[in-house]
């Protein structure tokens, strides 16, 4: 420990939830206690908010952490009671953190919530983290009903994601979401698929047959605010997913099959690829050889979306079905090749390279090629366990990618580029 940077050791211990080491480091290096409330780089708030356990809350509190600190997120700040796992949040409460209406709703503290609302009725509408109302945070049907009975707006939208309470709940509070549906909240076919409600699926298809094409995209969930972070479904259901995928992901296989059986052929093809159903994909292409050419513009982009999601099976099936990597783009206007490079997914890169992509295509936002994306991601990527940026760079270079004027990235990745250039 003496031979290592104490701040680096502290960060490592915190991220690995090693509360004992955190406590020891604060004791050994008292000067660091002065920084216990400093914002965590990139997280917009002090460490206490991101504590993962009761033990870590104790370690930070014993070192002078402000248990009532919130981050400074533009749409509304979170504190430890609003963000940390319930065990950690409740320990912070035990140690003296002040309860508010959002924390009471989130932690299932009905008595405390009731006292707050009856004393201050206006707080039923109070915006909290991300601009969510207390109903967004409701963790039980009892709390949700109480809030509704005291004036909460059932379809209130938060500021950051412009999503309703029920949309927030579809992943891990399905019972509460079902209760809101029974009380008349707005619904959509994705919500119905997540909860396995066939009758609600039928309702949406009857009223809007095109609902079968809905996906978690800006096309179906456009944002009003310029700073809005996109629908909460991106994090609860997944980016670019369809009702078919949602049904399967939530274990409603019969509903997934029902959705497939009630889909137009082009929708069936797209979803067969996303679901990794090679038999159905092949059967559709055999019986309808030109089907890929009939795809609507949003579905042409599904190849790049699948690459963005690092979904190798979907990319493989789409390429085999006739999708072109030259005409498909996803987030940031990046091609499938960009995203394969970003993920350091060598197998995906090779698949795409076999279909003649534009090697020097640049994304719309950053104006960088796929090779540039691989270099940047080697230091700043999403941390895929199987990422191999050295081999990804070598694969792109061997395929003919041009080396940019400025080469920056992880040391071993830059070395691979330098070595290739020297031997060319």
Secondary structure in CASP SS format (residue, H / E / C, confidence):
PFRMAT SS
TARGET T0000
AUTHOR 0000-0000-0000
METHOD secondary structure of the structure
MODEL  1
X C 1.00
X C 1.00
X C 1.00
X C 1.00
X C 1.00
X H 1.00
X H 1.00
X H 1.00
X H 1.00
X H 1.00
X H 1.00
X H 1.00
X H 1.00
X H 1.00
X H 1.00
X C 1.00
X C 1.00
X C 1.00
X H 1.00
X H 1.00
X H 1.00
X H 1.00
X H 1.00
X H 1.00
X H 1.00
X H 1.00
X H 1.00
X H 1.00
X C 1.00
X H 1.00
X H 1.00
X H 1.00
X H 1.00
X H 1.00
X H 1.00
X C 1.00
X C 1.00
X C 1.00
X E 1.00
X E 1.00
X C 1.00
X C 1.00
X C 1.00
X C 1.00
X E 1.00
X E 1.00
X H 1.00
X H 1.00
X H 1.00
X H 1.00
X C 1.00
X C 1.00
X C 1.00
X H 1.00
X H 1.00
X H 1.00
X H 1.00
X H 1.00
X H 1.00
X H 1.00
X H 1.00
X H 1.00
X C 1.00
X C 1.00
X C 1.00
X C 1.00
X C 1.00
X C 1.00
X C 1.00
X E 1.00
X C 1.00
X C 1.00
X C 1.00
X C 1.00
X C 1.00
X C 1.00
X C 1.00
X C 1.00
X E 1.00
X H 1.00
X H 1.00
X H 1.00
X H 1.00
X C 1.00
X C 1.00
X H 1.00
X H 1.00
X H 1.00
X H 1.00
X H 1.00
X H 1.00
X H 1.00
X H 1.00
X H 1.00
X C 1.00
X C 1.00
X C 1.00
X C 1.00
X C 1.00
X C 1.00
X H 1.00
X H 1.00
X H 1.00
X H 1.00
X H 1.00
X H 1.00
X C 1.00
X C 1.00
X C 1.00
X H 1.00
X H 1.00
X H 1.00
X H 1.00
X H 1.00
X H 1.00
X H 1.00
X H 1.00
X H 1.00
X H 1.00
X C 1.00
X H 1.00
X H 1.00
X H 1.00
X H 1.00
X H 1.00
X C 1.00
X C 1.00
X C 1.00
X H 1.00
X H 1.00
X H 1.00
X C 1.00
X C 1.00
X H 1.00
X H 1.00
X H 1.00
X H 1.00
X C 1.00
X C 1.00
X C 1.00
X H 1.00
X H 1.00
X H 1.00
X H 1.00
X H 1.00
X H 1.00
X H 1.00
X H 1.00
X H 1.00
X C 1.00
X C 1.00
X C 1.00
X C 1.00
X C 1.00
X C 1.00
X C 1.00
X C 1.00
X C 1.00
X C 1.00
X C 1.00
X C 1.00
X C 1.00
X C 1.00
X C 1.00
X H 1.00
X H 1.00
X H 1.00
X H 1.00
X H 1.00
X C 1.00
X C 1.00
X C 1.00
X C 1.00
X H 1.00
X H 1.00
X H 1.00
X H 1.00
X H 1.00
X H 1.00
X H 1.00
X H 1.00
X H 1.00
X C 1.00
X C 1.00
X C 1.00
X C 1.00
X C 1.00
X C 1.00
X H 1.00
X H 1.00
X H 1.00
X H 1.00
X H 1.00
X H 1.00
X H 1.00
X C 1.00
X C 1.00
X H 1.00
X H 1.00
X H 1.00
X H 1.00
X H 1.00
X H 1.00
X H 1.00
X H 1.00
X H 1.00
X H 1.00
X C 1.00
X H 1.00
X H 1.00
X H 1.00
X H 1.00
X H 1.00
X C 1.00
X E 1.00
X C 1.00
X C 1.00
X C 1.00
X C 1.00
X C 1.00
X C 1.00
X C 1.00
X C 1.00
X C 1.00
X C 1.00
X C 1.00
X C 1.00
X C 1.00
X C 1.00
X C 1.00
X C 1.00
X C 1.00
X H 1.00
X H 1.00
X H 1.00
X H 1.00
X C 1.00
X C 1.00
X C 1.00
X C 1.00
X C 1.00
X E 1.00
X H 1.00
X H 1.00
X H 1.00
X H 1.00
X H 1.00
X H 1.00
X H 1.00
X C 1.00
X C 1.00
X C 1.00
X H 1.00
X H 1.00
X H 1.00
X H 1.00
X H 1.00
X H 1.00
X H 1.00
X H 1.00
X H 1.00
X C 1.00
X C 1.00
X C 1.00
X H 1.00
X H 1.00
X H 1.00
X H 1.00
X H 1.00
X H 1.00
X H 1.00
X H 1.00
X H 1.00
X H 1.00
X C 1.00
X C 1.00
X C 1.00
X H 1.00
X H 1.00
X H 1.00
X H 1.00
X H 1.00
X H 1.00
X H 1.00
X H 1.00
X H 1.00
X H 1.00
X C 1.00
X C 1.00
X C 1.00
X H 1.00
X H 1.00
X H 1.00
X H 1.00
X C 1.00
X C 1.00
X H 1.00
X H 1.00
X H 1.00
X H 1.00
X C 1.00
X H 1.00
X H 1.00
X H 1.00
X H 1.00
X H 1.00
X H 1.00
X H 1.00
X C 1.00
X C 1.00
X C 1.00
X H 1.00
X H 1.00
X H 1.00
X H 1.00
X H 1.00
X H 1.00
X H 1.00
X H 1.00
X H 1.00
X H 1.00
X C 1.00
X C 1.00
X C 1.00
X C 1.00
X C 1.00
X C 1.00
X C 1.00
X E 1.00
X C 1.00
X H 1.00
X H 1.00
X H 1.00
X C 1.00
X E 1.00
X H 1.00
X H 1.00
X H 1.00
X H 1.00
X H 1.00
X H 1.00
X H 1.00
X C 1.00
X C 1.00
X C 1.00
X H 1.00
X H 1.00
X H 1.00
X H 1.00
X H 1.00
X H 1.00
X H 1.00
X H 1.00
X C 1.00
X C 1.00
X C 1.00
X C 1.00
X C 1.00
X C 1.00
X C 1.00
X C 1.00
X C 1.00
X C 1.00
X C 1.00
X C 1.00
X C 1.00
X C 1.00
X C 1.00
X C 1.00
X H 1.00
X H 1.00
X H 1.00
X H 1.00
X H 1.00
X H 1.00
X H 1.00
X H 1.00
X H 1.00
X H 1.00
X H 1.00
X C 1.00
X C 1.00
X C 1.00
X C 1.00
X C 1.00
X C 1.00
X C 1.00
X C 1.00
X H 1.00
X H 1.00
X H 1.00
X H 1.00
X H 1.00
X H 1.00
X H 1.00
X H 1.00
X H 1.00
X H 1.00
X C 1.00
X C 1.00
X C 1.00
X C 1.00
X C 1.00
X C 1.00
X C 1.00
X C 1.00
X C 1.00
X C 1.00
X C 1.00
X C 1.00
X H 1.00
X H 1.00
X H 1.00
X H 1.00
X H 1.00
X H 1.00
X H 1.00
X H 1.00
X H 1.00
X H 1.00
X H 1.00
X H 1.00
X H 1.00
X C 1.00
END
